[in-house]
């Protein structure tokens, strides 16, 4: 069995985190490296670049699934009548939730 270089454990953690979050910064934090290192890996290692593209596609699929779910089931949260979320800001938030739900429902129909 061929032993993988030590960097692959970091690269693997990076790819798993990127597939889960879709964020290069979060992936770099998970691997314990600087974000520039991740981009250097992507530029110099063809296998890593291919796996990065696969992880990116997975993250995009998860995001689209979340958008469709939110469009279908709604993302509105109850607005408390008492407390710091009362008043104009609560009304603005409720309207923006409703607008987002309507937008997502119109654009992400299956």
N, C-alpha and C positions, 0 to 999 in steps of 0.2 A: 504494500500500500504506500502510495506517495504521500509524503507529509507536506501539507500546505504551508506556505510561508506564514509567519506569525501575524502579518498584517491582515490576513483573511478573516481572522476572528473579529477584528475591528471593522473590516469591510462588511462582513455579514451582519453585525449589529447595526451598522449604518443603513444597509439596504432594508433590513426588517423594519427599522424605525421610519425610513422614508416611505415604504409601502403602506405603513399604518397611518402616518400623519400627512404625507405629501409635502413636508417642509424639509428643505436641505439643512437649515439651521438646527432643527430638532434632531435630524439624523446625525449630524456632526456631534451634537451634545451626547447622544446615546453612544456613539463610538468613542467619545473622549478625545476628539481631535478638533482642530480648527476647521471652519467651513471651507477655507481655501484649500485645505488638504483634500477634502472630498472632491472638489472640482479638479484638483490635480490628479487624483486617482482616476476620475472620469476621463480626463484628457490623455493619460498615459497608458491606461490598462483597458484594452478592448473588451475583455470579458466583463470587467466591472461596468463599463459603459453599457454593454448589452443588458446586464442585470439591472442597471439603474433605469433603463428604458422600460423594462418589464415592471419594475417596482412603481414607476411613475404611472404606468397604465393601470396598475392595481389601485393606486391611490385615487386616480380619476374615476375609476369604476365605483369605488366606495363613495366618493363625493356625489356622483350622479345618483346612486341608489338612495343616499340620504336626502337629496333634493326632491326626488320623486316621492319618497315617503312623506316628507314634510308637506309637499304640495297636496298629496292625497288626504293625509290625516290632519293637516293643519298644524301650525306651530304656535298658535295663540296660547298665551299663558294668562291665568287669571290676574287681574289687576286689583291689588288691595285697595280698599276705600280709605283706610287710615294709614298714616305713616308717611315716610319721606317720598314715596312714589305716587303721592296723590297730586292732582292738579294737571297743569298743562303738559308737563313732561310725561306723565302717565298716558294722557290722551294721545300725544305725539307717538309714543311707543306703540300703543294699540293700533293706531292708524298705519304705522310703518309695517307692523306685523301683518296686518290685513292686506296691504298693498303687495308685500313680498309674497304672501301666500297666493294671491291672485296672479301675480306675474309668473311664479313658478308653475302654477297649475296650467297656465296658458302655454308655457314654453316647454314643459317636460311631460307632455302627455304620452303615454305608452302606445 
